[in-house]
Amino acid sequence: MNRWKYILFMMVNLMCLSGCIKNTIPYPVEKMDILAFEGEGFKAAIDPARREVVLTLEEQTNIAAVKVTKVEVTEGATASAALVGVFDMRSPREVTLSRYQDYVWTIRAQQSIERYFTVMGQVGEAVIDEESRTATAYVGEKTDLENITVVGLKLGPKDVTTITPSLEELTDFRSVRYVYLQYPALEGQTERWQLYVLPTDVKAQITQADAWATIAWLYGAAEEGNKVGFKYRQSGSEQWLDAPEATIDGGTFRAKIEGLTPQTTYEFVAYSNDDLSPVVSLTTEEIVPLVNGGFERWSTKSNVVYPYADNDEPFWGTGNVGASLVGATLTEGVEEARPGSNGTTSARLSSTFASAMGVGKFAAGNLFVGSYVKNDGTHGIVNFGRKFTARPTALKGWLKYNCGAVDRITSQPPGETIEAGDNDCGMIFIALGDWDAATYGGSEDSPVEIATRRIDETAFNPESDAVIAYGEMPLAQSIGQWQEFEIKLDYRATNRIPTHIIIVCSASRYGDYFTGSTQSVLWLDDFELIYE
């Protein structure tokens, strides 16, 4: 009997002990990402860092019934909700991807709808208030408000919106007029807008004026049908000069004045027939040269070649720090200046397979405005950008290029299909923007982080909202002799002032993906920023 009591006692204790045993073996940490997102009537932008998918809908896409046809996620992930189907995207959706850990992703939609309201004899642009659903057009003081001709009216998505009453019925604007919209997202309901046509005593006005170093951009408003334009003069001068002929769009007009003197104050007026606007005074910006644009200044420290002299403030960076771990130099100054140069040195960017003891990776010859931050195992982290507030119009320089056949493929950007034997592709691009380090991962001085271990989520995005101006020049074939080039900057707006400049040059465009040719070499010389 005592024996059975002892056995029972031991069994109870073992059961209690087993209940206290914890699994101390850690689960592997594996991020669960959305890798691809496709459907009808939208473009998807995937941001792994924020775990966010932003759908930019076409105007006619029904935001209440967005069709998603294909979604790819990290292998092994399970989703807390359906990813493929038809969804109401008027509010963001949250989906949790799980395996060993949970990762919450947000899917949201944005949709821009062009809206306008134009009438005969309009002064300036109509004021559209989407929140209050109000559109207001302005006309001259003597306009008969009982007989207004509506030239154009668009307040909802194109091709799928009906408006009642019709434009022909909208003539009497002595008081507010109401119109009613129907389109698919309203699901059978109507949307009411208020239309106003109001008289104004404004004869001519400058609505926006932007002065760069040698260029001024002017925007004006006046009564439609009048003779309109701009005049300008240097401050202190008595003589007004005619600006180039204005581009007219209804009651608005604009012009570009070139050939101004940097750091000089000018006065501008708009005219409409014989009426003049108030004078607007602006001072043009200074011309800021590119630091070490001739690539004459180099130094070597601890067997690493840097694109600046010992006592210089660093401006350009390279991947030489990472390549030096295996005794390689990707970018260096060579006494091979382009013909006619005032200098003696150019930059040579050589792509290579950098290895030691049988371990290595392909590395592109590269030169960029920014800094090499650190090595991350066999990967690297760099920060693009330097502080810069001027507004050049182009990047000019000289180059020659040996385009090798692709012989190293590690990974590829989404949508690209690169095969061994294809021509490699070099790249030079320039961007101006107002990136901030908190959003883009870098530092205050160099705000855009590029980490090759996370290249899909940190690759430079020229479509980013922070980009103010951008230009690029791919190099798809060899250029045997020195050749001059010019990359024009495409500005998204004339009134945005950048905080930083980025220039990136690579002998192998997809070096961040460790893909390219070990025979590709790019020579660069005499870079300069153009302000004309």
Protein Blocks (a to p, Z undefined) as FASTA:
>chain_A
ZZmmmmmmmmmmmmmmmmmpccfbdcdddddddfbdcdehiacdddfknopadddddfkl
cfklccdfbdcddehiacfbdfbdcddfkbccdddddfkbccddddddddddddddddeh
iahjddddfklopacddddfklcfklccdfbdcfbdehiaccdddfklmmblkbccdddd
ddfklnopacdddddddddfbfbdcfbdcddfkbccddddddehiacddddddehiabdc
dddddddehjaccdddehiaehiacdddddehjbccdddddddddddddehklopaccde
ehiacfbdfklccfbdcfklmmmmnopafbdcddddcehiabfbdcddddddddeehiac
dddddddedddfbdehjaccddeddddfbdcfbdcddddddddddfbdfbdcehiacdeh
iacddddddddddddfklnopafklmcccdfklmmmmgccfkbmklmbdcddddfbdcfb
acddddddddfbfkbccfbdcddddfblklmnopacfkbccddehiaddfZZ
